[in-house]
Amino acid sequence: MNNEFFDALQLLEREKGIKADYLIEKITNAIVIAVKKDYEVADNVAVVIDPENGRFSVSITKMVVDIVEVPETEILLDEALAYDPAAKVGFPCVMHLDTKKFGRIAAQTAKHVIRQGIREAERSQMMEQFQEKVCEIVTAVVQKVEPTTGNVTVEIDHNEFLLFKNDQLPGDDLHEGDRIKVYVVDVVNLDKRCSLKISRTHKDLVKRLFELEVPEIYDGTVEVRAISREAGSRTKIAVISKNPDVDPIGACIGPKGSRIASIVEELHGEKIDIVRYSDDDATFIKEALSPAVVTEVQILPGTEKACRVIVPDNQLSLAIGNKGQNAKLAAKLTGYKIDIRSENEAREQALEATGENEELFAEDTAAEEGTVEELDV
């Protein structure tokens, strides 16, 4: 029987990939619970499972007494002699149980706990396996498209996950068998299993795609410092080179635009602006508003990060972008609130401010003269 037991352990280890030590711990706990319940004993149960020596034993230890007052921990001498011919009153008696004769309830309890332990081990293994994928990009194969909700079931490493409609790109028209890139946002631990939260709208999907396509980013020569995105429409990505001989923007675009072209294709035509990062905030804001040309950047005083940007009159609409998109993405990229004004607008406001100052100066002068006249009188 012991051989069959240990053979079963090895089979579980091979099939489930669960370490034998973990299984032994769970099985030991299960047997202890079963024996306590079936034999109505306390914490005097010992279970030994030794795969190296093929030893599997279960025993209950009770004190031999003349009168039993606590049945869970005490035993009469006559009964003890059946287990140990050398038993004596006042000494403990080790009662070795025949594992084949465990009661039905004990067996069911043990099976239940063992199954539960195996499920926990499988979930723990899966959690560990999934954690390695968090914040990474993986290839998923579309298995099923739900026509009513638009949710898609995809397969990743022989496991199925849901790609919800709001995590898909507006231009995604997915069909069974399609291979797509998804970003793993997090591991979700559900009651019965764990799952992955995946997305095609997360801004770091674009970052990871650049790492795959641009060797200089992958090896650390070019670094992605910031990224802002309106999924399916436009992304701005700020890069900097640690090597003065390497142009970070050129590296990301690639020969004849090949590198960025493959990323745009994966994202169904999403527009990507690659800008040069700078530690100088004003310079970075200028770059972030490209393709618009910026004349001046004024960092405004105060605790809130805010600035005023002056652009040529013919660049105002380009700087703001369609529905304010260019300005919004630049603000997200830099972390600044950006007030964009044309040169003409800036001049008019400057003149208004000058006129107001002149009026104030005139009023102050008149007031001072009146005061002098009053003093003369």
Secondary structure, DSSP 8 states (H G I E B T S, - for coil): -HHHHHHHHHHHHHHH---HHHHHHHHHHHHHHHHHHHHT--S-EEEEEETTTTEEEEEEEEEEESS-S-TTTEEEHHHHHHH-TT--TTSEEEEEE-GGG--HHHHHHHHHHHHHHHHHHHHHHHHHHHHTTTT-EEEEEEEEE-TTT--EEEEETTEEEEE-GGGS-TT----TT-EEEEEEEEEEE-SS-EEEEEESSSHHHHHHHHHHH-HHHHTTSEEEEEEEEETTTEEEEEEEESSTTS-HHHHHH-GGGHHHHHHHHHTTT-EEEEEE--SSHHHHHHHHTTTS--SEEEE--SSS-EEEEEE-GGGHHHHH-GGGHHHHHHHHHHT-EEEEEEHHHHHHHHHHHHHHHHHHHHHHHHHHHHHHHHHH-
